[in-house]
Amino acid sequence: MHNLPWLKAAHDGFIAQLNRQQVAHAYLVGLDAGYGGEMLALDMAGAALCSQIGQSGACGNCKSCQLQSANSHPDFYQIEADGSQIKVDQIRTLCQKLTSTSQQGGRRVAVILNCERLNQASANALLKTLEEPGKDIVLLLQANMPSRLMATISSRCQRIQVKIPTRLEVKTWLADALKVSDDFSWCLPVVGGPLALVSAVESGRYQTLLDFRKAWAQSLSSGHLCDTLQIVTEKQVSDAIKVLYLVLHRKLIKDQNLDPLKRTALAAFCADVMQQEKRLSVMSTVNSLGLFEGLIIEYTKLIGR
């Protein structure tokens, strides 16, 4: 499964259903794209469209597989968010297309990526198709955060179970994927998963995260915001805040001699830092310098320097 061993069981289970001709009309892949959620959903779609499915999945050689590989299969539909939401017109158009006759004589398959971005109207538009899907239609819904998906949608889908790999398993996989011995796994909560981490390393984002970690440690120790954190761009603010949370969380774990009252206050401060990060998504502009300096001042008061 594209060298992602934690996906194999889920993938093989779906292939077994295809071979038994016991395919459900809708599946929910509740797995972040950074762990391969999108990859799994798209592989399942390719297998569902394949006309010569084998024990290991899509054959890769039939006409359907060739069309899918060329991104031109007429019976395959992929929906992604238009901006921050999946809009009702996107779902209405999809549902209308799914009522047409299959051009290749097989299944009609739709993948909805990051489906928790369905708004109320688009979710309601999808419900009728989920309840009365029609013959030979397979809907594959992928969610980075399945807990945010409306219950009326998730309850009508068969859940694809994927066991999230342990940090040790991820470290082993990353060492092989990146051909390095360094431990990159500390920033998994920031980037979202091992696939995203590989991308971050290759793009240079990881180095920026590493710089943020060093800068926060220095700033918390000195009580003054260091130069690196004074030039953070608006797009980097969320990453910087998440890294600060990891630095503080690590301090909670490692500093066993911390006064119990201060430990409680530090835990509350950690929670507040993550609330700050969540509020960023609804802020039109962010004064990162003021935000960061305020956090350093609050931390310094908490520690009691």
JOWO-V206223 format. One line per field, one symbol per residue. ss: DSSP state (H for helix, E for strand, L for the rest). phi: phi as a letter, one per 30 degrees, with the letter a starting at -180 (. if undefined). burial: I if it has 16 or more other C-alpha atoms within 10 Angstrom, else O. A space follows every 10 residues. Layout:
BEGIN
ss->???
phi->???
burial->???
END
This chain:
BEGIN
ss->LLLLHHHHHH HHHHHHHHHL LLLLLEEEEL LLHHHLHHHH HHHHHHHHHL LLLELLELLL LLHHHHHHHL LLLLLEEEEL LELLEELHHH HHHHHHHHLL LLLLLLLEEE EELLHHHELH HHHHHHHHHH HLLLLLEEEE EELLLHHHLL HHHHLLLEEE LLLLLLHHHH HHHHHHHHLL LLLLHHHHHH HLLHHHHHHH HHHLHHHHHH HHHHHHHHHH HHLLLLHHHH LLLHHHHHHH HHHHHHHHHH HHHHLLLLLH HHHHHHHHHH HHHHHHHHHH HHLLLLLHHH HHHHHHHHHH HHHLL
phi->.hicddcedd dddddddddd hbdddbbccd beedcjeddd dddddddddd cbecdckedi cddddddddd hbddccbbcb dcicbccddd dddddddddd dddcicdcbb ccdhddddde ddddddeddd dbdidhcbcc ccbdbeddde dddddccddd dbdddddddd edddeddchb cdccdecedd djlddddedd dddjdddddd ddddddeddd ddibddeedd bddddcdded dddeeddddd ddddddcdee ddddddddde ddddddddde dccdbbcddd dddddddddd dddid
burial->IOOIOIIIOI IIOIIIOIOO OOIOIIIIII IIIIIIIIII IIIIIIIIII IIIOOOIIII OOOIIIIIOO OOIOIIIOII IOOOOIIIOO IIOIIOIIOO OIOOOIIIII IIIIIIIIIO OIIIIIOOII OOIOOIIIII IIIIOIOOII OOIIOOIIOI OIOOIOOOOI IOIIIOOOOO OOOIIOIIOI IOIIIIIIOI OOOOIIOIIO OIIIIIIOII OOIOIIOOIO OIOOOOIIII IIIIIIIIIO OIOOOOOOOO OOIOOIOOII OOIOOIIOOO OOOOOOOIIO OIIOIIOOII OOOOO
END
